[in-house]
Amino acid sequence: MRATKRIAEATQESLHRIFTIAEAPDSTLGRLEQEMSQNLVGFLNNHIVASKNALTDIEQDFVNPHIPEQPEFVSDHMHHLLDKLVAQSVHTSSPSFIGHMTSALPSFILPLSKLMVGLNQNLVKVETSKAFTPLERQVLGMMHNLVYQQDDDFYKSWMHSAQHSLGSFCSGGTVANITALWVARNKLLQADGDFRGVAREGLHRAMKHYGYQDLVILVSERGHYSLKKSADILGIGQENVIAIATDKYNKIDCQKLAEKCRQLSAQNIKVLAIVGVAGTTETGNIDPLDKMAEIAQQTQCHFHVDAAWGGATLLSNKYRPLLKGIEQADSVTIDAHKQMYVPMGAGLVIFKDPASVSAIEHHAEYILRKGSKDLGSHTLEGSRPGMAMLVYASLHIISRPGYEMLINQAIEKAEYFAELINQHDDFELITRPELCLLTYRYAPKPVQALLARNDDDANKSLNLLLGKLTKFIQKRQREDGRSFVSRTRIEVSRYGGEKVIVFRVVLANPLTTKEILQDILEQQCQLAQESENFLPELLKMAE
């Protein structure tokens, strides 16, 4: 009986101990932290993108569905994580990982992240965040100023107003886009007479009250899939996200956009929002935002700009003009965890009008009381970490000129890679970079010559085989683990709008060198030669 009691007391003491931060650097926890940091540094300094282990093999390390009945020593569990998790993670910071919108992080982010996690502030409520709330409001003000460039009196009036907010921090671009369209819906279908608003009475009654046949969202064919999620969640329906055709530069065709708006009006279908894209995820192109703003004004609808990727370009005085017209948007999405080099989970939406967020304001008796400066009253998410601190720190440490240098270098590096592809006999550039994204594919010179004849039937057969070869090369390159490019399938105007499979690269990582880009092309050439079916068949067709 006494032994059982001693075990229980020891267990309770151990549990209490793990919630106590050890002060001495030579403590067990201090030594473990040092070892883990060294291992992480070793991982980050290794330029291999990923281990060659197959996903099915890695899954075998994570198949036990039972919660352990016995505790483990922290040291033992740490080594388990290092061996089974860290060693088999994707090295998204690697200079040769150029396939997705994830890049290297500044070294100062690691210690600051520890500070953020250790403080464990919850930005839903002032009572759980205190100083983090005004800090987040300031960051929203800084980003609002980046987009809309209002005078100092504007920010003095609105930045810390309890009844207003210049935007919302959220986990990423998807939630930011949902929030923007949520505001747009609630403003359009607001309380009117006996009708208490869509938020209280629902979409069916709102549509009946206002007499609309339907609601739609208009965006280019290159619009992000999160917009369909938004339409689903807001009760509008995915089919009511209408894709407008793009031109040969992957930008929305504004003439077709205007025509669609007139057609919908004649059918008594209300355009809830027109969405401009500032940096498409597939090609990096930017819609003509100024022209879209004019059409939105004529249509009397909300104008939202999804600048999750390209929004950071506003930090560059040289390339800011690419986003001309963004300052006319009612709302703008920007992801700081993309070209602002902050860890995942730092998305935000900015509203031109500080009163816009009142359309989605919500309160509770125990939290988010009326009149408080709680940020959670204007956000879709409830509990949120203090990611704004990392954006705040990055803006101060890197500064606007520092960001401009990073953005300019990324765009110019993409232009260099495009020229490298153009000069190579066996590669075909599909889309030229406007920001730091581009697409291309491996296509031997004789095959390109045959494609240039514009024989539709022959081109379909060639593009089908080239697509299979592209998939083969991309998969082999990924499995090899030394480098990584992604692939996508896009319409190409010079092939009559036919969808073709292409390589897609994102050159935001400042550590990616010209030599690495040359090596990636060389490796793709070598992998193409290993194709036993596709390349020989292509060359035979081109004879």
Secondary structure, DSSP 4 states (H G I P E B T S, - for coil): -HHHHHHHHHHHHHHHHTTS----TTSHHHHHHHHHHHHHHHHHH----S-S--HHHHHGGG---SPPSS---HHHHHHHHHHHTGGGS--TT-TTB-SSS-----TTHHHHHHHHHHHT--TT-GGGTTTHHHHHHHHHHHHHHHHH---HHHHHHHTT-TT--SEEEESSHHHHHHHHHHHHHHHHT--BTTB--HHHH-HHHHHHHHT-SEEEEEEETT--THHHHHHHHTTS-GGGEEEEPB-TTS-B-HHHHHHHHHHHHHTTEEEEEEEEEBS-TTT--B--HHHHHHHHHHHT-EEEEE-TTGGGGGG-TTTGGGGTTGGG-SEEEEETTTTT---SS-EEEEESSTTGGGGG----SSSS-TTS--GGGG-S-SS---THHHHHHHHHHTHHHHHHHHHHHHHHHHHHHHHHHHHSTTEEEEE--SSSEEEEEE--HHHHHHHTT--HHHHHHHHHHHHHHHHHHHHHHHHH-S-B-EEEEEEEGGGTTEEEEEEEEE---TT--HHHHHHHHHHHHHHHHT-SSHHHHHHHHT-
